[in-house]
Structure formats: C-alpha cells, structure tokens
Amino acid sequence: MARKILLAVDGTEKGLESVSVLGRLLKDQPDLELVLFHCVQQLSSLLPSDLCVDLEDRCKISFKDQERIGNAVLSESVKRLVQAGFPEDRIVPKLKMNSMDPAQDIIAEADSRKIRTIALGRRGRSQVEALLLGSVSGKVAQYAQHKTVWIVDAPVNETGKVLIAMEDAPESRELTAYAAEFVAPSRRMRFTFLHLMPPVPPTFWDNGHILGSAERKDRQSRIEKWRSEWMDRVSKFMSDGKELLQRQGTPGTNLDTLVLPTKLGIARDLLNEIAEHQFQMVIMGKKSFHERKPFLMGSHASKVMQNVKCVVLCLVDY
C-alpha cells in the first residue's frame, strides 16, 4: 500500500518554493504518493462580514472562475514538483471549490482519505500574526488531531541534516518510527538525536539553609544518581532510534546523538541549535510530555513553529 502525504498548495511564490523543496526531498521514495490539494476561497471568506452584507452575489466567485484559478494553481504546483524530480505519475491533484475555511478543508480532506501526514508552506507573517497562530499552517498544526504536520518555511537549508528532538519518555520512540517511515527513505539524510537536559529539580535545592558537609555530600550524591538515571533512560531511547534507522538503511556514520544542558529554555535552545547547525528538517512532538500543554498554550512546539526559519518543521501528534 502506497504511503501518502497531503500537500496543500496556495499558488503564492513562497508556497510554490515550498512545493519545490518537498519535491526534492521526497523524489527518491518510489512508494510515496502526493495528494496535491488546493482550496479556492470565496471572496466573502476573505473580507470582513460587514463588507458583504447585502452583496452576497457580488462577493461570490463563479464556479467557472474558481475552476480556472484552481487548476492554474495545481498545474503550476505539479510543474514545480516534476522540475524538482518528483514523478508525475505519483501526484494526485484535487481541487476544493467554495472554500470558506481552508484549514478545516485541508484537515477534512486528509481525514476522508485516511492520510496522516499533511504538508504545507508557511506564508510570511508578522510577529503578531505568528503569535496568534492565525495562518492556515498554524490552524492546521493546532487542529489536526492524530496527524503529523509538516510546515515548510522556504527557502530551506538543504543540508540533508535532520534534528530529532527527544524527550525522556517512551513516546519519543514514535518520533524515530515516523522518521524511519517518511524521512529515512530519502537517502543521504543525516540524523541527530538531541535531548536537552533539564535543570536540577527543586527537590534537590538547599531548602533555604546552609548545608553541612555531610548534607552537601548526600545532596550531590542524589543529584548524580538523578542525572545518571535520566541519562540512562534517554540513551536507551536514542539507541533504539539509531537501531531502527539503521534497519531502514541509514548508515551508522549518518547517526549522531547529542545531550546538552538547558540554558535559556527548551524552545529557545532548540531554535539556537537549529540555526547554528542549519538543519533542513526538525522532527518533534506537538506537546510537551511533562507539562502536557495544549499546542496553542505555549508548548515548546508552538514556540518553535512561531520562530523557526528555513526548515521543514515536522510536528508529530502522539
């Protein structure tokens, strides 16, 4: 059974550049099919409602014009994919007319086809708009449950480097399983498993008094035990991940592990690592395992999505 990704396109130059990026990334996966999906929005969905009061007919784009516009977008998107090396016989174009909410239409199309990966480009947004997650990409990332969402911020660092952001929980294995299925088949990719070690928890603080020599020794011993157990747990998840990717054909020389202390905060430290090493793709969970924050309410994933540049951000919903 062919694996499928729903690629939502909007016809903008930045969106078409994102299409080219994904074409180059996925072209060497012979069993992968791209469902190319475009929503033609009605004018009434783009204007404040009071501007269309008593002007409903004038605010509507005719079916014929919708079809012409939509087919032009799909045609150019197919052209970009083929130019990038992706085979045309593995592209399935689909047009949605009279779209009032593209984000919901994209999710509904993925649901109807039982596709669990949605990819789309990100338009340029102001900082305020990004914080509100008001874009189509932000809405899809927020509301697409039990799906993985790829958000392409073109132009992308096409370095072949993939960052897998691991936490100290068994769910981290799902990130590796996803990478093995959808990313590892694109040969020549280099994977880095990154874990950010949290600060020493409050239970090991000094409780507001000066510690004696014996107390300091005992406290340090318990801190070292906590660190050791934490590292053993994370190392096991990373080791399992490396074995899985190697079984999928990734050479061991293309697999790295990195554990760093958290300095400025998990999201900010991730962003700094991504920028410094110019990763092409970042794979992470949509929610924090420990804090269980919803995606919109300050999760690490939402902070990274708002600020990351020049990467394909892959948000996996567990």
C-alpha positions as CSV (number, residue, x, y, z in Angstrom):
1,M,0.0,0.0,0.0
2,A,1.4,3.4,-1.0
3,R,2.3,5.9,1.7
4,K,0.6,9.2,1.2
5,I,1.2,12.8,2.1
6,L,-1.5,15.5,1.6
7,L,0.4,18.6,0.2
8,A,-1.7,21.7,0.5
9,V,-0.8,24.4,-2.0
10,D,-1.9,28.1,-2.3
11,G,-0.2,29.3,-5.5
12,T,1.9,32.0,-3.9
13,E,5.5,32.3,-4.9
14,K,6.6,31.3,-1.3
15,G,4.2,28.4,-1.4
16,L,5.5,27.2,-4.8
17,E,9.0,27.4,-3.5
18,S,7.9,25.1,-0.6
19,V,6.5,22.7,-3.2
20,S,9.9,22.5,-4.9
21,V,11.6,21.9,-1.6
22,L,9.3,18.9,-0.8
23,G,9.7,17.6,-4.4
24,R,13.5,17.5,-4.0
25,L,13.2,15.9,-0.5
26,L,10.7,13.2,-1.4
27,K,11.6,12.4,-5.1
28,D,13.6,9.2,-4.2
29,Q,10.8,7.4,-2.4
30,P,9.1,5.2,-5.0
31,D,6.2,4.1,-2.9
32,L,5.2,7.6,-1.8
33,E,2.2,9.4,-3.3
34,L,1.5,13.1,-3.0
35,V,-2.1,14.3,-3.0
36,L,-1.9,17.9,-4.2
37,F,-4.7,19.8,-2.7
38,H,-5.8,23.4,-3.4
39,C,-8.8,25.3,-1.8
40,V,-10.3,28.2,-3.8
41,Q,-11.6,30.6,-1.3
42,Q,-14.7,32.7,-1.8
43,L,-14.2,36.4,-1.6
44,S,-16.7,36.5,1.2
45,S,-14.4,34.4,3.3
46,L,-11.5,36.9,2.8
47,L,-13.4,40.1,3.7
48,P,-14.9,41.3,7.0
49,S,-18.5,40.1,7.1
50,D,-20.0,43.6,7.2
51,L,-18.5,44.3,3.7
52,C,-20.5,41.5,2.2
53,V,-23.8,42.4,3.8
54,D,-26.5,42.6,1.0
55,L,-23.7,42.0,-1.5
56,E,-23.6,38.2,-1.3
57,D,-23.8,37.6,-5.0
58,R,-21.1,40.1,-5.8
59,C,-18.8,38.6,-3.2
60,K,-19.0,35.2,-4.8
61,I,-16.5,33.9,-7.4
62,S,-18.3,32.0,-10.2
63,F,-17.8,28.2,-10.4
64,K,-16.1,28.7,-13.8
65,D,-13.6,31.2,-12.4
66,Q,-12.9,29.1,-9.3
67,E,-12.1,26.2,-11.6
68,R,-9.8,28.2,-13.8
69,I,-7.9,29.7,-10.8
70,G,-7.7,26.4,-9.0
71,N,-6.5,24.4,-12.0
72,A,-3.8,27.1,-12.7
73,V,-2.5,26.7,-9.1
74,L,-2.5,22.9,-9.3
75,S,-0.9,22.9,-12.8
76,E,2.0,25.2,-11.6
77,S,2.4,23.1,-8.5
78,V,2.7,19.9,-10.5
79,K,5.2,21.6,-12.8
80,R,7.3,22.6,-9.8
81,L,7.2,19.0,-8.4
82,V,8.2,17.5,-11.7
83,Q,11.0,20.0,-12.2
84,A,12.3,19.0,-8.7
85,G,12.4,15.4,-9.8
86,F,9.2,14.0,-8.3
87,P,7.5,11.6,-10.7
88,E,4.2,13.0,-12.2
89,D,2.5,9.6,-12.0
90,R,2.7,9.8,-8.2
91,I,0.9,13.1,-8.0
92,V,-2.9,13.2,-7.4
93,P,-4.3,16.7,-7.9
94,K,-7.6,17.7,-6.0
95,L,-9.5,20.9,-6.1
96,K,-11.8,22.2,-3.5
97,M,-14.3,24.8,-4.5
98,N,-16.2,27.4,-2.4
99,S,-13.8,27.1,0.5
100,M,-14.7,29.2,3.5
101,D,-12.0,27.8,5.8
102,P,-9.0,26.3,4.0
103,A,-7.5,24.9,7.3
104,Q,-10.6,22.9,8.1
105,D,-11.0,21.8,4.5
106,I,-7.4,20.5,4.4
107,I,-7.9,18.5,7.6
108,A,-11.3,17.1,6.3
109,E,-9.6,16.0,3.0
110,A,-6.9,14.2,5.0
111,D,-9.5,12.6,7.1
112,S,-11.6,11.4,4.2
113,R,-8.5,9.8,2.5
114,K,-7.1,8.4,5.8
115,I,-3.9,10.4,5.3
116,R,-2.0,11.0,8.5
117,T,0.6,13.5,7.2
118,I,-0.2,17.0,6.0
119,A,2.4,19.3,4.4
120,L,2.0,22.9,3.6
121,G,4.1,26.0,3.2
122,R,4.1,29.0,5.5
123,R,3.5,32.5,4.2
124,G,5.4,35.5,5.6
125,R,3.7,36.6,8.7
126,S,4.1,39.5,11.1
127,Q,5.2,38.6,14.7
128,V,1.7,39.4,16.0
129,E,0.0,37.1,13.4
130,A,2.5,34.4,14.2
131,L,1.8,34.6,17.9
132,L,-1.9,34.3,17.3
133,L,-1.3,31.3,15.0
134,G,-3.9,32.8,12.7
135,S,-2.4,31.4,9.5
136,V,-3.6,28.3,7.7
137,S,-0.5,26.5,8.7
138,G,-1.0,27.4,12.3
139,K,-4.6,26.3,12.3
140,V,-3.8,23.0,10.7
141,A,-1.0,22.4,13.2
142,Q,-3.3,23.2,16.1
143,Y,-6.5,21.3,15.0
144,A,-5.2,18.3,13.0
145,Q,-5.5,15.6,15.7
146,H,-3.6,12.3,15.4
147,K,-1.8,13.6,12.3
148,T,1.7,14.8,11.6
149,V,2.0,18.3,10.1
150,W,5.0,19.4,8.0
151,I,5.4,23.2,7.9
152,V,7.8,24.4,5.2
153,D,9.5,27.8,5.8
154,A,11.1,28.3,2.3
155,P,13.8,28.8,1.4
156,V,15.1,25.8,3.3
157,N,18.6,24.9,4.4
158,E,19.0,21.9,2.1
159,T,21.9,20.4,4.1
160,G,20.5,16.9,4.5
161,K,20.6,17.4,8.3
162,V,17.6,16.1,10.3
163,L,17.1,17.0,14.0
164,I,15.0,14.7,16.2
165,A,14.1,16.4,19.4
166,M,13.9,13.7,22.0
167,E,12.3,13.8,25.5
168,D,12.8,11.4,28.3
169,A,9.6,9.5,27.7
170,P,8.7,6.3,25.7
171,E,6.6,8.4,23.3
172,S,9.9,9.7,21.9
173,R,10.2,6.4,20.1
174,E,7.3,7.5,17.9
175,L,9.4,10.3,16.5
176,T,12.0,7.8,15.4
177,A,9.4,5.5,14.0
178,Y,7.9,8.3,11.9
179,A,11.4,9.4,10.7
180,A,12.1,5.8,9.7
181,E,8.9,5.6,7.6
182,F,8.8,9.1,6.0
183,V,12.3,10.6,6.1
184,A,14.9,7.8,6.1
185,P,13.9,6.6,2.6
186,S,15.1,9.9,1.3
187,R,18.7,8.8,1.1
188,R,21.8,10.7,2.2
189,M,20.0,12.3,5.2
190,R,22.0,12.7,8.4
191,F,20.1,12.4,11.7
192,T,20.9,14.0,15.1
193,F,19.1,12.8,18.2
194,L,19.1,15.8,20.5
195,H,18.0,15.9,24.1
196,L,18.1,19.0,26.3
197,M,18.8,18.0,29.9
198,P,16.6,19.9,32.3
199,P,17.9,21.9,35.3
200,V,18.2,20.2,38.7
201,P,14.6,19.9,40.1
202,P,13.5,21.8,43.2
203,T,13.6,18.7,45.3
204,F,17.4,18.9,45.3
205,W,17.6,22.5,46.2
206,D,19.1,23.6,49.6
207,N,15.7,24.2,51.3
208,G,16.7,27.7,52.4
209,H,19.5,26.8,54.8
210,I,23.3,26.3,54.6
211,L,24.1,22.7,54.1
212,G,26.7,21.0,56.3
213,S,29.5,18.9,54.8
214,A,27.6,15.6,55.1
215,E,24.4,17.2,53.8
216,R,26.3,18.6,50.7
217,K,27.8,15.2,50.0
218,D,24.4,13.4,50.3
219,R,22.7,16.1,48.1
220,Q,25.4,15.8,45.5
221,S,25.2,12.0,45.5
222,R,21.4,12.1,45.0
223,I,21.8,14.7,42.2
224,E,24.3,12.5,40.4
225,K,22.0,9.5,40.8
226,W,19.1,11.5,39.3
227,R,21.3,12.6,36.3
228,S,22.6,9.1,35.8
229,E,19.1,7.6,35.7
230,W,17.9,10.3,33.4
231,M,20.8,9.8,31.0
232,D,20.3,6.0,31.0
233,R,16.6,6.5,30.1
234,V,17.3,9.0,27.3
235,S,20.3,7.0,26.0
236,K,18.1,3.9,25.7
237,F,15.5,5.8,23.6
238,M,18.3,7.2,21.4
239,S,19.9,3.8,21.0
240,D,16.6,2.2,20.0
241,G,16.1,5.0,17.5
242,K,19.5,4.5,15.9
243,E,18.9,0.8,15.5
244,L,15.6,1.4,13.8
245,L,17.0,3.9,11.3
246,Q,19.9,1.6,10.6
247,R,17.4,-1.2,9.8
248,Q,15.8,1.2,7.3
249,G,19.2,1.6,5.5
250,T,20.6,4.7,7.2
251,P,24.4,4.2,7.7
252,G,25.7,4.4,11.3
253,T,28.0,7.2,10.2
254,N,24.9,9.3,9.5
255,L,23.5,9.0,13.0
256,D,24.6,11.3,15.9
257,T,23.4,11.7,19.5
258,L,23.7,14.9,21.5
259,V,22.7,15.7,25.1
260,L,23.0,19.3,26.2
261,P,22.1,21.2,29.3
262,T,19.1,23.5,29.1
263,K,20.4,27.1,29.2
264,L,17.7,29.6,28.1
265,G,14.8,27.3,27.9
266,I,13.9,24.3,25.8
267,A,12.3,26.1,22.9
268,R,14.9,28.9,22.7
269,D,17.8,26.4,23.0
270,L,16.3,24.3,20.2
271,L,16.0,27.3,18.0
272,N,19.6,28.2,18.6
273,E,20.8,24.7,17.7
274,I,18.7,24.6,14.6
275,A,20.1,28.0,13.4
276,E,23.7,27.2,14.3
277,H,23.8,23.8,12.6
278,Q,21.5,24.7,9.7
279,F,19.2,21.7,10.0
280,Q,17.0,21.0,7.0
281,M,14.3,19.2,8.9
282,V,13.2,19.2,12.6
283,I,11.1,16.4,14.0
284,M,9.4,17.0,17.4
285,G,6.2,16.2,19.3
286,K,3.4,18.7,19.3
287,K,3.1,18.7,23.1
288,S,5.5,18.6,26.0
289,F,5.3,15.2,27.7
290,H,5.8,16.7,31.1
291,E,3.8,19.9,31.1
292,R,1.0,18.5,28.9
293,K,0.4,21.9,27.5
294,P,-2.1,22.2,24.6
295,F,-0.3,23.2,21.3
296,L,-1.7,26.8,21.4
297,M,-0.9,27.5,25.0
298,G,2.9,28.0,25.0
299,S,4.1,24.5,24.2
300,H,7.6,24.1,23.0
301,A,6.3,23.1,19.6
302,S,4.2,26.2,19.2
303,K,7.1,28.4,20.2
304,V,9.4,26.7,17.7
305,M,6.8,27.0,15.0
306,Q,6.4,30.7,15.6
307,N,10.1,31.4,15.3
308,V,11.9,28.8,13.3
309,K,13.4,29.8,9.9
310,C,14.4,28.0,6.8
311,V,13.5,24.4,7.8
312,V,10.8,21.8,7.3
313,L,9.2,21.6,10.8
314,C,7.6,18.1,11.3
315,L,5.2,18.1,14.2
316,V,4.2,14.6,15.3
317,D,0.9,14.2,17.2
318,Y,1.2,11.2,19.6
